[in-house]
């Protein structure tokens, strides 16, 4: 019996690694998709809910927040040979009443926001100015989400090797897309590979991907330029929690070319004739199209995030008297029907089939000694949580509502 007691004690002993890997936060993502009709009605066409995976980087961010650091000094892309453009924040000049040239969207204000709240040294979130100190401009708390198709390729050769025989119909569509409809595999190969390695006057702009080192390895190192395409396999990607926790980005991120004069001259109507999207042969490379959360400044009654009509709200108990341990972020991608204010505008999300969603902040992963650790892997901020989802396709006449709830 004494042996059994010692054995039980030994089996219950937790190692330091077990304690570190124990979840510090749980979360779930719920998504609704609605098809909007011309008569103003809408129908639910998609619904998915499930647990997310909190990444190792979320743990690091929480430690920084608990230490009193809400903003970090690191977040602007470095000016070396690999990254020469700032892909961490929107630029006012890229946004007009009908354009979204840099790919960024602001929840509830998808194209424009009040310029006084943005002076090109801040990202477009309405927070009190006194929260910023010196160079600490980059939020450690969640600020944005990014959608991914779950599929991207670093070369046409990889794409063809995996799909030419096993996914013939899909492959032929990709050939048509990247050959400008000619059906020439050689033209498609040349256009695709040129797009992977495209550069502008500021250097390479296609540096954001989920691919590291080699195709299929997504857990560390430097990002490889890759082109995003819709996945021929529409089933949910099944990965272990430990593998997802090491991810630095969603795979197959939605991107915008963001080249001067290119977007305006390279748009075509979607199948619903409401809204536009980049022509097929130019899609899948460029800057990531983050969707920013919208925050409000304090009102006369003080900050109140408890109302579920807000974009960010904290749960309350049954008596509505005290805060609990759940915070929810809400984001909506609006529909574009002929009768609404979004008709005819450019949204980079239309036409993509999504299989993955990620929650990000704006700051680099900082080791605490001024070194920008993992900067090459996460040049636009830390991936805090990620979820593989049942696939759905965003069309111009479809609105998508996301709620991301985190529980401490």
C-alpha positions in Angstrom: 0.0 0.0 0.0 2.9 2.3 0.7 4.2 1.6 -2.8 0.8 2.6 -4.2 0.8 5.9 -2.3 4.3 6.8 -3.6 3.2 5.8 -7.1 0.1 8.0 -6.9 2.2 10.9 -5.7 4.7 10.5 -8.4 2.0 10.3 -11.1 0.4 13.5 -9.8 3.6 15.5 -9.8 3.6 18.4 -12.3 6.7 19.3 -14.0 7.7 22.9 -14.7 6.9 22.4 -18.4 3.5 21.1 -17.5 2.8 24.2 -15.5 4.1 26.6 -18.3 2.0 24.8 -21.0 -1.1 24.8 -18.9 -3.7 27.2 -20.6 -3.9 30.7 -19.1 -6.8 31.6 -21.2 -9.5 29.8 -23.1 -11.6 31.2 -26.0 -14.1 30.4 -28.7 -15.0 31.9 -32.0 -18.5 32.1 -33.4 -19.2 33.1 -37.0 -22.5 33.9 -38.8 -22.8 34.4 -42.5 -25.9 36.1 -44.0 -26.9 36.4 -47.7 -28.5 39.8 -48.3 -31.4 40.1 -50.7 -32.3 43.1 -52.8 -35.6 43.5 -50.9 -33.6 44.1 -47.7 -34.2 40.7 -46.2 -31.3 38.3 -45.3 -30.9 34.6 -44.8 -28.5 32.7 -42.6 -26.2 30.7 -44.8 -23.3 29.8 -42.5 -22.8 29.3 -38.8 -19.7 27.9 -37.0 -18.7 27.9 -33.4 -15.8 26.2 -31.6 -12.8 26.6 -29.3 -9.7 28.5 -30.4 -6.1 27.7 -29.6 -4.2 30.2 -27.5 -0.7 30.6 -28.9 2.6 30.7 -27.0 2.8 34.4 -27.9 -0.5 35.1 -26.1 1.1 34.0 -22.9 4.0 36.3 -23.5 1.6 39.2 -24.2 -0.3 38.5 -21.0 2.9 38.6 -18.9 3.7 42.0 -20.4 0.2 43.3 -19.7 0.3 42.0 -16.1 3.7 43.9 -15.8 1.9 47.2 -16.7 2.9 47.4 -20.4 -0.1 48.1 -22.6 2.0 49.4 -25.5 5.4 48.5 -26.9 8.0 50.5 -28.8 8.4 47.8 -31.4 6.0 47.3 -34.3 7.1 49.2 -37.3 8.6 46.9 -39.9 12.4 47.1 -40.1 14.1 49.0 -42.9 16.5 46.2 -43.9 16.8 44.4 -47.2 14.0 41.9 -46.4 11.3 44.4 -45.3 11.4 47.9 -46.7 7.8 49.0 -46.3 5.7 49.6 -43.3 3.1 46.9 -43.2 2.0 47.5 -39.6 -0.4 50.4 -39.9 -2.9 51.9 -42.3 -2.2 55.1 -44.3 -5.0 57.7 -44.7 -4.0 58.4 -48.3 -4.9 54.8 -49.3 -8.6 55.3 -48.3 -11.3 57.1 -50.2 -15.0 56.7 -50.4 -14.7 53.8 -52.8 -11.2 52.5 -52.3 -9.3 50.5 -49.6 -5.9 50.4 -51.3 -3.8 49.1 -48.4 -6.2 46.3 -47.5 -6.9 47.4 -44.0 -10.5 47.6 -42.7 -11.8 49.2 -39.6 -14.7 47.4 -38.0 -17.8 49.6 -38.4 -15.9 52.1 -40.5 -14.7 49.9 -43.2 -13.2 52.6 -45.5 -12.9 55.9 -43.6 -12.4 57.1 -40.1 -12.1 60.5 -38.5 -8.7 61.9 -39.5 -8.2 63.7 -36.1 -7.9 60.3 -34.5 -5.0 59.2 -36.8 -1.9 61.3 -37.5 0.1 58.6 -39.3 2.0 57.8 -36.2 -0.8 55.8 -34.7 -3.1 53.0 -35.8 -6.8 53.8 -36.1 -8.1 52.9 -32.7 -9.8 55.6 -30.6 -8.0 55.4 -27.3 -7.0 58.2 -24.9 -3.8 59.9 -26.0 -2.4 59.7 -22.5 -2.1 55.9 -22.9 0.8 56.5 -25.2 4.2 57.2 -23.9 7.2 58.2 -26.0 7.8 55.5 -28.7 5.3 53.1 -27.1 2.7 53.2 -30.0 2.1 49.5 -30.6 -0.6 47.7 -28.7 0.1 44.5 -26.9 -3.6 43.9 -26.3 -5.7 42.4 -29.2 -6.4 44.9 -32.0 -7.3 43.0 -35.2 -8.1 39.7 -36.9 -6.9 38.2 -40.1 -8.6 35.6 -42.3 -6.8 32.8 -44.2 -7.7 30.3 -46.8 -5.4 27.6 -45.3 -3.5 27.4 -48.6 -0.5 29.2 -50.1 2.4 28.3 -52.4 5.9 29.6 -52.7 6.2 28.6 -56.3 4.1 27.4 -59.2 6.1 24.2 -59.3 4.9 23.3 -55.7 1.3 24.1 -56.7 1.5 22.0 -59.8 3.2 19.1 -58.1 0.5 18.8 -55.4 -2.6 19.5 -57.5 -2.1 18.9 -61.3 -3.2 15.3 -61.1 -5.0 15.0 -57.7 -7.1 18.2 -58.1 -7.4 18.5 -61.8 -10.5 20.7 -62.0 -9.2 23.1 -59.4 -5.8 23.2 -61.1 -7.3 24.1 -64.5 -9.2 26.9 -62.8 -5.9 28.2 -61.3 -4.2 28.0 -64.7 -7.0 30.0 -66.3 -6.8 32.6 -63.5 -3.1 33.2 -63.7 -2.9 32.9 -67.5 -5.4 35.7 -67.9 -7.9 33.2 -69.3 -5.6 31.9 -72.1 -5.3 28.5 -70.5 -1.5 28.5 -71.0 0.3 26.7 -68.2 3.5 28.4 -69.1 1.9 31.9 -68.9 0.3 30.9 -65.6 3.6 29.7 -64.2 5.4 32.9 -65.2 2.8 35.2 -63.8 2.5 33.2 -60.6 6.2 33.1 -59.9 6.6 36.8 -60.8 3.9 37.6 -58.3 5.6 35.6 -55.5 8.7 37.6 -55.9 7.2 41.0 -56.9 8.9 44.2 -55.7 8.2 47.9 -56.0 10.3 50.9 -55.4 10.3 50.2 -51.6 11.5 46.6 -52.0 9.7 43.3 -51.6 6.0 43.8 -50.4 5.0 40.1 -50.4 6.7 39.1 -47.1 3.7 38.0 -45.0 2.8 34.3 -45.1 2.2 31.3 -42.9 5.1 29.4 -44.7 8.4 29.2 -42.9 11.6 27.5 -44.3 9.8 25.0 -46.5 6.3 24.2 -47.6 4.3 22.6 -44.8 6.5 23.9 -42.0 4.7 26.7 -40.2 6.3 26.9 -36.7 9.3 29.2 -36.9 12.1 30.9 -38.8 11.7 33.5 -41.5 8.6 33.9 -43.6 8.9 32.9 -47.3 7.1 35.0 -50.0 4.0 33.0 -51.0 0.8 33.5 -53.0 -2.6 32.9 -51.4 -5.1 30.7 -53.2 -8.3 29.0 -52.2 -7.7 25.5 -50.8 -8.9 22.7 -53.1 -9.7 20.7 -50.0 -12.6 22.3 -48.2 -12.5 20.1 -45.1 -11.4 21.5 -41.7 -7.7 21.4 -41.1 -7.0 19.1 -38.2 -3.9 20.0 -36.3 -2.8 19.3 -32.7 -3.2 22.1 -30.2 0.6 22.1 -29.6 1.2 22.7 -33.3 -1.3 25.5 -33.5 0.1 27.1 -30.4 3.4 27.6 -32.3 1.9 29.2 -35.4 3.1 32.7 -36.1 0.5 33.5 -38.8 -2.7 32.2 -40.4 -2.0 30.3 -43.6 -3.1 31.8 -46.9 -3.7 35.3 -45.5 -5.9 37.6 -47.5 -3.6 40.3 -49.1 -3.8 43.4 -51.2 -1.2 44.4 -53.8 -1.0 48.0 -52.5 1.1 49.2 -55.5 0.5 52.8 -56.7 -1.9 52.9 -59.6 -2.3 49.1 -59.7 -5.4 48.5 -57.6 -7.4 51.2 -59.3 -6.6 49.7 -62.8 -6.9 46.1 -61.8 -10.4 45.7 -60.4 -13.3 43.7 -61.8 -16.9 43.2 -60.8 -17.7 40.2 -58.6 -20.3 37.6 -59.7 -23.1 39.6 -58.0 -22.1 42.9 -59.7 -21.9 44.5 -56.3 -18.4 45.3 -55.1 -15.2 44.6 -56.9 -12.1 42.5 -56.4 -8.6 42.4 -57.8 -8.3 40.5 -61.1 -7.4 36.9 -60.6 -3.9 37.0 -62.0 -2.9 39.6 -59.4 -4.6 38.2 -56.3 -2.8 36.6 -53.4 0.3 38.7 -52.9 1.1 41.9 -51.1 0.1 43.3 -47.7 -2.1 41.4 -45.2 -5.6 42.7 -45.0 -6.2 43.0 -41.3 -9.7 43.9 -39.9 -9.2 46.3 -37.0 -11.4 46.3 -33.9 -13.1 49.5 -33.1 -12.8 51.0 -29.7 -14.5 54.1 -28.3 -13.2 56.7 -25.9 -14.6 57.2 -22.5 -18.0 58.8 -22.3 -19.6 61.0 -19.7 -20.5 57.9 -17.8 -17.0 56.4 -18.0 -15.9 53.4 -20.0 -18.6 50.8 -20.2 -17.8 47.7 -22.2 -20.6 45.6 -20.8 -23.1 46.3 -23.5 -23.3 43.6 -26.2 -24.1 46.2 -28.8 -20.5 47.4 -28.4 -17.6 46.0 -30.5 -15.8 45.0 -27.3 -17.7 44.0 -24.2 -17.0 42.3 -20.8 -19.6 39.9 -19.3 -21.4 40.7 -16.1 -23.0 38.6 -13.5 -26.8 37.9 -13.3 -27.3 41.0 -11.1 -25.4 43.2 -13.6 -23.3 44.4 -10.7 -19.7 43.2 -11.2 -17.4 42.2 -14.1 -16.7 38.6 -14.8 -13.9 36.9 -16.7 -15.1 37.0 -20.3 -14.3 39.6 -22.9 -15.8 39.5 -26.4 -14.6 41.1 -29.6 -17.2 41.6 -32.3 -16.4 42.3 -36.0 -18.6 42.5 -39.1 -17.8 42.4 -42.8 -20.7 44.1 -44.4 -22.6 43.0 -47.5 -22.5 45.0 -50.8 -25.9 45.0 -52.4 -27.0 47.5 -55.0 -29.1 49.5 -52.6 -26.6 50.0 -49.7 -23.7 52.4 -49.2 -21.1 49.7 -49.7 -22.2 48.8 -53.3 -19.4 49.0 -55.8 -16.6 49.4 -53.3 -13.5 47.3 -53.2 -13.2 44.7 -50.5 -10.2 42.3 -50.7 -12.1 39.5 -49.0 -14.7 38.9 -51.7 -14.1 35.6 -53.6 -12.0 33.9 -51.0 -12.9 30.7 -49.2 -11.8 31.0 -45.6 -10.6 28.1 -43.4 -8.6 29.9 -40.7 -8.9 33.0 -38.5 -6.3 34.6 -36.3 -6.4 37.3 -33.5 -3.5 39.7 -33.4 -2.0 42.7 -31.7 0.3 45.3 -33.2 3.4 44.8 -31.2 6.5 42.7 -31.9 7.3 39.9 -29.6 9.9 41.6 -27.3 12.3 39.7 -25.1 12.4 42.6 -22.7 16.0 43.7 -23.5 15.1 45.7 -26.6 15.6 42.8 -29.1 12.7 42.2 -31.5 12.4 38.5 -31.1 10.5 36.6 -33.8 10.2 39.8 -35.8 10.9 37.9 -39.0 8.0 35.5 -38.2 5.5 38.1 -37.1 6.3 41.5 -38.8 2.7 42.8 -38.2 2.2 41.9 -34.6 1.8 38.7 -32.5 -0.6 36.0 -33.4 -2.5 35.7 -30.0 -5.1 33.0 -30.9 -6.0 31.0 -33.9 -8.8 28.7 -35.1 -9.4 26.4 -38.0 -13.0 26.7 -39.2 -15.4 25.1 -41.5 -14.9 26.7 -44.9 -17.1 29.5 -46.3 -16.8 31.8 -49.2 -17.2 35.6 -48.9 -19.2 37.1 -51.7 -20.3 40.7 -52.2 -23.9 40.0 -51.2 -22.8 38.2 -48.0 -22.2 39.8 -44.6 -20.0 38.0 -42.0 -20.3 38.5 -38.2 -17.5 37.3 -35.9 -17.5 37.2 -32.1 -14.3 36.1 -30.5 -14.7 35.5 -26.7 -11.7 35.0 -24.4 -12.1 33.6 -20.8 -9.5 34.0 -18.2 
